């Protein structure tokens, strides 16, 4: 039987990553700034300075939190996962963690890029290139057990296509998207060349919970609103738009995954779509839709998985631990928790842990 694939883990971007910035833009690389602890930021007292803005912004109006940079006192004091594992500066240490957790493969997503970083196309290209080259190099030292998701600079279609081709040659297993990219929804035709390239390269589109629109950030206070409006619901909007506009039909091999947004929303969205297209809805069962459109959903370990599977089918659910982060989405003991469930058929559990992610990612 194949081993467990942790379908959603993370890297905390490090200063070493930005040493790989293109020479002509090296002077614009992200740098760490810090403030005293006796401010409203408390122990979250270090930030990335990028293009004149700080990331994260952990308190106040327009705030959001990330586990990078590791220089903050809060991240320095963490006792759960060593910094070298989080930053992937010691791949062997991360493999040792995986062994303890019963995981054969990890698929690694970004942290800093979960937020819209810049309007500057040239800078975005340089940031993405540095990230992709760092993580490709780190994962190459992981005995084929560390797999990564390429970050395309989506404001440049030409450069995004180049990055996808480079990434495929260097071990990437998916393409990172947020549920909203700037002012564009994911059904927008401007993304079609990128979808076509991903289709041809056998790289799935991985739509992760993230803040894809800078205007949304100003609406939230992380203490009151967390990330629900600005981040959590965006993959749901992407699901609706992609299905409603039949985008998967244009790209017959392309798979779409919806990552770290839970899965309990699936019945609701199917209900919405059926009502919207009541005279044109051709699917007797939503499981046929998931099969034909090659849609995969990342569920969470405490959801009613058997019920959700009635809508998605048993072959279209995957799961990730959110390794590296420490918010409510993280499930450190994912494998043990899933295999201890008595309310879900064992065969379904093993499909979610082992088989289905190998169908979604080209593993």
CORTAHU-V134478 format. One record per helix or strand. SS is the DSSP state (A for helix, B for strand). FROM is the first residue (numbers start at 1). LEN is the number of residues. If there is no record, write none. Layout:
<<SS & FROM & LEN> <SS & FROM & LEN>>
This chain:
<<B & 5 & 6> <A & 15 & 4> <A & 23 & 6> <B & 31 & 4> <B & 46 & 5> <B & 53 & 3> <B & 57 & 1> <B & 61 & 1> <B & 64 & 1> <A & 73 & 4> <A & 83 & 4> <A & 91 & 11> <B & 105 & 5> <A & 112 & 3> <B & 115 & 1> <A & 121 & 19> <B & 146 & 6> <A & 157 & 13> <B & 172 & 7> <B & 180 & 2> <B & 184 & 2> <A & 189 & 13> <B & 204 & 5> <B & 211 & 1> <A & 214 & 4> <B & 221 & 1> <A & 222 & 4> <A & 228 & 5> <A & 234 & 11> <A & 247 & 4> <B & 256 & 4> <A & 266 & 11> <A & 286 & 8> <B & 295 & 5> <A & 305 & 8> <B & 317 & 3> <B & 323 & 1> <A & 334 & 6> <A & 346 & 15>>
